[in-house]
């Protein structure tokens, strides 16, 4: 008896290919569009900030001390302060010892010693505080002296270390610490989630960042010191400063992630890279920057870190308390935001409300 083989079930007709425009709109949705626009704005801000800060450096009220006979001291100081553009902030000192102390402490960028019995004066500068600043002071004083048919011999009383070309090693060390800090926090957010699920998880993440910051600070100090010979000595102090800077960048990044999720990393880049690096006092210290960058320099971790590091290496750690307070304020604020924000998010999640409603 013949049996007929069963027929295969009918195959559905192939779906018509998705039109290109529909596929494009599906791939390039609103969120992707906003992310691309955000990157474009950060890129434009990067160019604006760096070129704006560095395209036309000029000194503005660079502090210098002036030692001159009492009968001409006041008049000379007034003349220096009245130079067009106000490149100098001159102050009279009573004797050379006071002037040299101010220079060694980093409280002044130059000491002009007037010799009333000759036409040659003496200018002491502090190259360790920034070669660009020392050069700017020399140029301004040279022009002022030439107008009076005088000349000033220049001596670098606080020179940069042999391995610290133009005093830039400290700037690049601080940049490296900051990059490590915000990268580790961003990667932890990617590996787990940008916003910790609970307050305990937030605290744990903040604790995990501590040993990383300590090791990063020590590694940076060893590299620029014993390994490269760029910034020798002060290993413990440099390491401690580095740990604070790394933890500051990491904690701030985590705080921004709690507030904005993944987009918080973009805000970190704006703070530390777009605004912080140009104003930090690397190639051009703050007194040589335009007004905006000069104003924000001491208020950002970048500028505070570079200033503190230079004073540790070259000026006996004098006057770094304010810089450390700035860094500490960022750390405390970031920790508070991270923990409080996580607690609010967890409370909203427990009530079934969307996390974005917290912000």
C-alpha positions as CSV (number, residue, x, y, z in Angstrom):
1,X,0.0,0.0,0.0
2,X,1.6,3.3,-1.1
3,X,1.9,6.1,1.4
4,X,2.1,9.7,0.3
5,X,5.0,11.6,1.9
6,X,3.8,14.5,4.1
7,X,4.1,17.9,2.6
8,X,6.4,20.3,4.4
9,X,4.6,23.1,6.2
10,X,4.3,26.3,4.1
11,X,7.2,28.7,4.8
12,X,6.3,32.3,5.7
13,X,7.0,34.8,3.0
14,X,10.3,36.6,3.7
15,X,9.9,39.9,5.5
16,X,10.4,42.9,3.2
17,X,13.8,44.5,3.9
18,X,13.6,47.4,6.3
19,X,13.9,50.7,4.5
20,X,17.2,52.5,5.0
21,X,15.6,55.6,6.6
22,X,13.7,53.5,9.1
23,X,16.8,51.4,10.0
24,X,18.8,54.6,10.3
25,X,16.3,56.1,12.7
26,X,16.2,52.9,14.7
27,X,19.9,52.8,15.1
28,X,20.4,56.5,15.6
29,X,17.7,57.1,18.2
30,X,17.2,60.2,20.4
31,X,19.6,59.0,23.1
32,X,22.3,58.4,20.6
33,X,21.7,61.8,19.0
34,X,22.0,63.5,22.4
35,X,25.2,61.6,23.2
36,X,26.8,62.7,19.9
37,X,25.8,66.3,20.5
38,X,27.3,66.1,24.0
39,X,30.6,64.8,22.6
40,X,30.6,67.6,20.0
41,X,30.0,70.2,22.7
42,X,32.8,68.8,24.9
43,X,35.2,68.7,21.9
44,X,34.4,72.4,21.0
45,X,34.8,73.3,24.7
46,X,38.2,71.6,24.7
47,X,39.4,73.6,21.8
48,X,38.0,76.9,23.1
49,X,39.4,76.4,26.5
50,X,43.0,75.4,25.5
51,X,43.4,77.9,22.7
52,X,41.6,80.6,24.7
53,X,44.0,80.0,27.6
54,X,47.3,79.7,25.7
55,X,46.9,81.8,22.5
56,X,48.1,85.1,24.0
57,X,49.8,84.7,27.4
58,X,50.7,88.0,29.2
59,X,51.6,88.7,32.8
60,X,49.0,90.2,35.1
61,X,50.0,91.5,38.5
62,X,52.8,89.0,39.0
63,X,54.1,89.7,42.5
64,X,57.7,91.0,42.9
65,X,59.5,92.6,45.8
66,X,61.6,95.7,45.4
67,X,64.6,96.7,47.5
68,X,65.6,100.3,47.0
69,X,66.7,103.3,49.1
70,X,63.9,104.8,51.1
71,X,63.8,108.0,49.2
72,X,63.0,106.4,45.9
73,X,61.4,103.1,47.0
74,X,57.8,104.4,47.0
75,X,58.1,106.2,43.7
76,X,59.7,103.2,42.0
77,X,57.0,100.8,43.3
78,X,54.3,103.1,42.0
79,X,56.0,103.3,38.6
80,X,56.2,99.5,38.3
81,X,52.6,99.1,39.3
82,X,51.5,101.7,36.8
83,X,53.0,100.0,33.8
84,X,50.4,99.6,31.1
85,X,48.4,96.4,31.5
86,X,49.5,96.0,35.1
87,X,51.9,93.1,34.5
88,X,53.5,93.5,38.0
89,X,52.3,93.8,41.6
90,X,55.4,95.4,43.2
91,X,55.8,95.7,46.9
92,X,58.7,97.4,48.8
93,X,60.8,95.3,51.2
94,X,63.0,96.7,54.0
95,X,66.1,94.5,53.4
96,X,67.4,91.7,51.2
97,X,66.9,89.0,53.7
98,X,63.1,89.6,53.7
99,X,63.0,89.7,49.9
100,X,65.0,86.4,49.6
101,X,62.7,84.8,52.2
102,X,59.6,85.8,50.2
103,X,61.2,84.4,47.0
104,X,62.2,81.1,48.7
105,X,58.6,80.7,50.1
106,X,57.1,81.3,46.7
107,X,55.3,84.4,47.9
108,X,56.9,86.6,45.2
109,X,58.1,85.8,41.7
110,X,61.1,88.2,41.7
111,X,63.2,90.4,43.9
112,X,64.6,93.6,42.2
113,X,67.5,95.1,44.1
114,X,68.3,98.7,43.1
115,X,72.0,99.8,43.3
116,X,71.8,103.6,43.6
117,X,75.6,104.0,43.0
118,X,75.6,102.3,39.6
119,X,73.5,101.8,36.6
120,X,73.3,98.0,37.0
121,X,70.7,96.5,39.3
122,X,70.0,92.9,40.3
123,X,66.9,90.8,39.6
124,X,66.4,87.5,41.4
125,X,63.8,85.1,40.1
126,X,62.4,81.7,41.0
127,X,62.5,79.5,37.9
128,X,61.2,76.5,40.0
129,X,57.9,78.3,40.3
130,X,57.5,78.3,36.5
131,X,59.9,79.2,33.8
132,X,57.3,81.2,31.9
133,X,56.7,83.4,34.9
134,X,60.4,84.0,35.5
135,X,60.9,85.0,31.9
136,X,57.9,87.3,31.9
137,X,59.3,89.1,35.0
138,X,62.7,89.4,33.3
139,X,61.1,90.9,30.2
140,X,59.0,93.5,32.0
141,X,61.9,94.6,34.3
142,X,64.3,94.8,31.3
143,X,61.9,97.2,29.5
144,X,61.4,99.3,32.6
145,X,65.2,99.4,33.3
146,X,65.9,100.3,29.7
147,X,63.5,103.2,29.9
148,X,65.7,104.6,32.7
149,X,68.9,103.8,30.9
150,X,69.7,101.1,33.4
151,X,70.3,97.3,33.3
152,X,69.5,94.4,35.6
153,X,71.6,91.3,35.9
154,X,69.4,88.2,36.4
155,X,70.0,85.4,38.9
156,X,67.7,82.3,39.3
157,X,67.7,82.0,43.1
158,X,65.2,79.0,43.1
159,X,66.2,77.1,39.9
160,X,64.2,74.1,38.6
161,X,65.8,70.8,39.2
162,X,68.1,69.5,36.4
163,X,65.5,66.9,35.3
164,X,62.6,69.2,35.5
165,X,62.7,71.0,32.1
166,X,61.0,74.4,32.3
167,X,59.3,73.3,35.6
168,X,56.6,71.2,33.7
169,X,57.2,67.8,35.4
170,X,54.9,68.6,38.3
171,X,52.1,69.7,35.9
172,X,52.2,66.4,34.0
173,X,52.4,64.4,37.2
174,X,49.2,66.0,38.5
175,X,47.5,65.4,35.1
176,X,48.5,61.8,35.2
177,X,47.1,61.4,38.8
178,X,43.8,63.0,37.8
179,X,43.5,60.9,34.7
180,X,44.0,57.7,36.8
181,X,41.5,58.9,39.3
182,X,38.6,59.6,37.0
183,X,39.4,56.6,34.8
184,X,39.3,54.1,37.6
185,X,36.0,55.5,38.9
186,X,34.5,55.4,35.4
187,X,35.6,51.8,34.8
188,X,34.2,50.7,38.1
189,X,30.9,52.2,37.0
190,X,31.1,50.3,33.7
191,X,32.0,47.0,35.4
192,X,29.2,47.2,37.9
193,X,26.8,50.1,37.4
194,X,27.3,53.8,37.3
195,X,24.9,54.3,40.2
196,X,25.5,51.9,43.2
197,X,22.4,49.9,44.1
198,X,22.6,50.6,47.8
199,X,24.3,53.0,50.2
200,X,26.4,50.2,51.4
201,X,27.6,49.5,47.9
202,X,28.4,53.2,47.5
203,X,30.5,53.2,50.7
204,X,32.3,50.0,49.6
205,X,33.2,51.6,46.2
206,X,34.5,54.7,48.0
207,X,36.6,52.5,50.3
208,X,38.0,50.5,47.4
209,X,39.3,53.8,45.8
210,X,41.4,54.5,48.9
211,X,44.2,51.9,48.3
212,X,44.1,52.6,44.6
213,X,44.7,56.3,45.4
214,X,47.6,55.5,47.8
215,X,49.3,53.2,45.3
216,X,48.8,55.8,42.5
217,X,50.3,58.6,44.5
218,X,53.3,56.4,45.5
219,X,53.8,55.2,41.9
220,X,53.8,58.7,40.5
221,X,56.3,59.9,43.1
222,X,58.6,57.0,42.4
223,X,58.5,57.5,38.7
224,X,59.3,61.3,38.8
225,X,61.8,60.8,41.6
226,X,64.1,57.7,41.7
227,X,63.2,56.5,38.2
228,X,63.4,59.6,36.1
229,X,65.2,62.1,38.4
230,X,62.7,64.8,37.4
231,X,61.5,65.8,40.9
232,X,64.0,64.4,43.4
233,X,63.4,64.3,47.2
234,X,60.2,64.8,49.1
235,X,59.0,61.2,48.2
236,X,56.6,60.9,51.1
237,X,55.1,64.4,50.7
238,X,54.6,64.0,46.9
239,X,53.1,60.5,47.4
240,X,50.6,61.9,50.0
241,X,49.6,64.8,47.7
242,X,49.2,62.3,44.8
243,X,46.9,60.1,46.9
244,X,44.7,63.1,47.7
245,X,44.6,64.2,44.1
246,X,43.8,60.7,42.7
247,X,41.1,60.2,45.3
248,X,39.6,63.6,44.6
249,X,39.3,62.8,40.9
250,X,37.8,59.4,41.6
251,X,35.3,60.6,44.2
252,X,34.2,63.5,42.1
253,X,33.7,61.2,39.1
254,X,31.6,58.8,41.3
255,X,29.5,61.7,42.6
256,X,28.8,62.8,39.0
257,X,27.9,59.3,38.1
258,X,25.4,59.1,40.9
259,X,23.8,62.3,39.8
260,X,23.8,61.7,36.0
261,X,24.6,58.0,35.5
262,X,27.0,57.4,32.6
263,X,26.7,61.0,31.5
264,X,28.5,62.0,34.7
265,X,31.8,61.0,33.1
266,X,31.2,63.7,30.6
267,X,30.8,66.3,33.3
268,X,34.1,65.0,34.9
269,X,35.9,65.6,31.6
270,X,34.5,69.1,31.5
271,X,35.7,69.8,35.0
272,X,39.2,68.2,34.9
273,X,40.1,68.3,31.2
274,X,38.3,71.1,29.6
275,X,38.5,73.6,32.4
276,X,41.1,72.2,34.8
277,X,44.1,71.4,32.7
278,X,44.4,74.8,30.8
279,X,44.1,76.7,34.0
280,X,46.4,74.5,36.1
281,X,49.5,76.5,35.5
282,X,51.4,74.1,33.4
283,X,53.0,75.8,30.4
284,X,51.8,79.2,31.6
285,X,51.2,79.7,35.3
286,X,48.0,81.4,36.4
287,X,49.4,85.1,36.4
288,X,50.0,84.7,32.7
289,X,46.6,83.4,31.7
290,X,43.5,85.4,30.6
291,X,41.1,86.5,33.3
292,X,38.7,83.6,33.3
293,X,41.3,80.9,33.5
294,X,43.3,82.9,36.0
295,X,40.3,83.2,38.2
296,X,39.3,79.5,38.2
297,X,42.9,78.2,38.5
298,X,43.2,78.1,42.3
299,X,39.6,76.9,42.8
300,X,40.0,73.7,40.8
301,X,41.9,70.5,41.9
302,X,44.2,70.8,38.9
303,X,45.5,74.2,39.8
304,X,45.5,73.6,43.5
305,X,47.5,70.3,42.9
306,X,50.1,71.9,40.7
307,X,50.6,74.8,43.0
308,X,51.0,72.5,46.0
309,X,53.4,70.2,44.2
310,X,55.6,73.1,43.1
311,X,55.7,74.5,46.6
312,X,56.6,71.1,48.1
313,X,59.5,70.6,45.7
314,X,60.8,74.2,45.5
315,X,59.5,76.3,48.3
316,X,59.7,74.1,51.4
317,X,55.9,73.3,51.4
318,X,55.3,76.9,52.4
319,X,51.7,78.1,51.7
320,X,50.1,74.8,50.6
321,X,47.4,74.8,53.3
322,X,44.9,76.6,51.1
323,X,45.6,74.2,48.2
324,X,45.0,71.2,50.4
325,X,41.8,72.7,51.7
326,X,40.5,73.1,48.1
327,X,41.2,69.4,47.3
328,X,39.7,68.3,50.6
329,X,36.5,70.3,49.9
330,X,36.0,68.5,46.6
331,X,36.6,65.1,48.3
332,X,34.1,65.8,51.1
333,X,31.5,67.2,48.8
334,X,31.8,64.3,46.3
335,X,31.5,61.7,49.1
336,X,28.5,63.5,50.5
337,X,26.8,63.6,47.0
338,X,27.7,60.0,46.3
339,X,26.3,58.6,49.5
340,X,23.3,60.9,49.8
341,X,22.4,60.5,46.2
342,X,22.6,56.8,46.3
343,X,20.4,56.7,49.4
344,X,17.7,58.8,47.7
345,X,17.9,56.7,44.6
346,X,17.5,53.5,46.7
347,X,14.5,55.0,48.5
348,X,12.9,55.9,45.2
349,X,13.5,52.4,43.8
350,X,11.9,50.9,46.9
351,X,8.7,53.0,46.3
352,X,8.7,52.0,42.6
353,X,9.5,55.4,41.3
354,X,12.0,55.8,38.5
355,X,15.6,56.7,39.5
356,X,15.7,59.7,37.3
357,X,12.9,61.3,39.4
358,X,15.5,62.0,42.1
359,X,17.3,64.5,39.9
